[in-house]
Amino acid sequence: MRKALPPRRVPAVAQLARQLYLDGAPLKEIAHRTALKRSQVYYWIDREVAPDGTVTLKPVVRRMTPAPGARRVAPGRGHLLARLWRAAERQLDEIEQRLASAVSPEAAAAASPPRPAADAEKDARALAVLARTLRELSALEAEAQKSRKVKAEDDAVRDLDTFRRELARRLDRLRADGAGAEPAE
């Protein structure tokens, strides 16, 4: 007959380890502050401890850390442009939400105080910067597409030139052999 395993003890620092990880603290610091081993830190960051001591499994998205000595590869231009577009869209969404909440009927009914002029001016400046950023991003994307098109055309021209040279060599060989020099009767 097998013995039942004793209930797992929940360290007092389990929730602290999870919170430190969510706040972005390095694993080394978490292990040092909580006196947990690295494997224990990973175990507890995926579990949430309630005040009554109950533990629920709630995995956290892991941070990606490069391997020691690994070279970090810079993202490609397309990746960078996509990230900039997403950042611009997020900024625009935030401004739209602030403007919508400022003029919504619910806000007027709640008799909330009007937004300070400084906030409106800040949003206007942010929109101006955002518009300039989007214009520059569009120009960068157009330039990138143009360079890709030119490169594709260059490759096609090189292939065409190679084809012409090979065809000329074969025709010269045929003429030198004498085959096909006379029209067929």
C-alpha positions in Angstrom: 0.0 0.0 0.0 1.3 3.4 -1.0 1.6 6.3 1.4 -0.2 9.5 0.6 2.1 12.3 -0.2 2.1 15.1 2.4 0.5 18.4 1.2 3.0 20.7 -0.4 4.1 23.5 1.8 3.5 26.9 0.3 6.5 29.2 1.0 5.6 32.5 2.4 7.5 34.2 -0.4 5.7 32.4 -3.3 3.4 35.3 -4.1 6.4 37.7 -3.7 8.4 35.7 -6.3 5.4 35.8 -8.8 4.9 39.6 -8.2 8.6 40.3 -8.7 8.7 38.4 -11.9 5.6 40.2 -13.2 7.3 43.5 -12.3 10.2 42.6 -14.5 12.9 41.7 -11.8 15.7 39.4 -13.1 15.5 35.8 -11.9 18.8 36.1 -10.1 17.4 39.0 -8.0 14.2 37.1 -7.3 16.1 34.0 -6.2 18.3 36.2 -3.9 15.4 38.1 -2.3 13.2 35.1 -1.8 15.9 32.5 -0.9 14.3 30.2 -3.5 16.2 28.0 -6.0 15.9 28.9 -9.7 13.6 25.9 -10.3 11.4 26.9 -7.4 11.2 30.5 -8.7 9.9 29.1 -12.0 7.5 26.8 -10.2 6.0 29.6 -8.2 5.7 32.2 -10.9 3.2 30.0 -12.6 1.0 29.7 -9.5 -1.0 32.2 -7.7 -1.3 32.0 -3.9 -4.5 33.4 -2.4 -4.5 35.0 1.1 -6.0 31.8 2.5 -3.1 29.8 1.2 -4.9 28.1 -1.7 -2.8 27.7 -4.8 -4.1 28.0 -8.3 -2.3 27.4 -11.5 -2.0 30.6 -13.6 0.9 30.3 -15.9 2.7 33.6 -16.8 4.1 34.3 -20.2 7.8 33.8 -19.9 10.3 36.4 -20.8 12.8 35.4 -23.5 16.4 35.8 -22.4 19.2 35.2 -24.8 21.6 32.4 -24.0 24.9 33.4 -22.4 27.3 34.5 -25.1 24.7 34.5 -27.8 24.7 37.4 -30.3 21.6 39.3 -30.6 20.4 39.6 -34.2 18.9 42.9 -35.1 15.4 42.6 -36.5 14.9 43.3 -40.2 13.7 46.5 -41.6 10.2 45.1 -42.2 9.9 44.0 -38.6 10.9 47.4 -37.4 8.4 49.2 -39.6 5.6 46.9 -38.5 6.5 47.6 -34.8 6.5 51.4 -35.5 3.1 51.1 -37.2 1.7 49.2 -34.2 3.0 51.8 -31.8 1.5 54.6 -33.8 -1.9 52.8 -33.9 -1.8 52.3 -30.1 -1.0 56.0 -29.6 -3.9 57.0 -31.9 -6.3 54.6 -30.1 -5.4 56.2 -26.7 -6.0 59.7 -27.9 -9.3 58.6 -29.5 -10.4 57.1 -26.3 -9.5 60.2 -24.3 -11.4 62.4 -26.8 -14.4 60.1 -26.8 -14.6 60.1 -23.0 -14.3 63.9 -23.0 -17.3 64.4 -25.3 -19.4 61.4 -24.5 -23.0 62.0 -23.3 -22.3 59.9 -20.2 -19.4 62.1 -19.2 -21.6 65.2 -19.7 -24.4 63.6 -17.6 -22.0 62.7 -14.8 -21.1 66.4 -14.7 -17.4 65.5 -14.7 -15.1 68.5 -14.7 -13.9 69.5 -18.2 -10.5 68.4 -19.3 -7.7 70.9 -18.7 -6.5 72.9 -21.7 -3.1 71.4 -21.1 -4.4 67.9 -21.8 -6.0 69.0 -25.1 -2.9 70.8 -26.1 -0.8 67.7 -25.3 -3.1 65.5 -27.4 -2.9 68.0 -30.3 0.9 67.9 -30.2 0.9 64.1 -30.0 -1.5 63.9 -33.0 0.8 66.3 -35.0 3.9 64.1 -34.1 1.9 61.0 -34.9 0.9 62.4 -38.3 4.5 63.2 -39.2 5.6 59.8 -38.0 2.9 58.0 -40.2 3.9 60.2 -43.2 7.6 59.2 -42.7 6.7 55.5 -42.2 4.7 55.6 -45.4 7.7 57.1 -47.2 10.0 54.4 -45.8 7.6 51.6 -46.8 7.3 53.0 -50.3 11.1 53.3 -50.5 11.5 49.7 -49.3 9.0 48.4 -51.9 10.7 50.4 -54.6 14.1 48.9 -53.7 12.7 45.4 -53.7 11.1 46.0 -57.1 14.4 47.4 -58.5 16.3 44.4 -57.1 13.8 42.0 -58.7 14.2 43.8 -62.0 18.0 43.7 -61.7 17.9 39.9 -61.1 15.6 39.4 -64.1 17.9 41.5 -66.3 21.0 39.5 -65.1 19.2 36.3 -65.9 18.2 37.7 -69.3 21.7 38.7 -70.1 23.0 35.3 -69.1 20.4 33.7 -71.3 21.4 35.9 -74.3 25.1 35.1 -73.8 24.4 31.4 -73.6 22.2 31.5 -76.7 24.9 33.4 -78.6 27.6 30.8 -77.6 25.4 27.9 -78.8 24.6 29.7 -82.1 28.3 30.3 -82.7 29.0 26.6 -82.0 26.3 25.5 -84.4 27.7 27.8 -87.1 31.3 26.5 -86.5 30.2 22.9 -86.8 28.5 23.7 -90.0 25.2 22.1 -89.0 22.3 24.2 -90.0 24.4 26.5 -92.2 22.6 25.3 -95.3 18.8 25.5 -95.6 17.1 22.2 -95.7 15.8 21.0 -99.1 
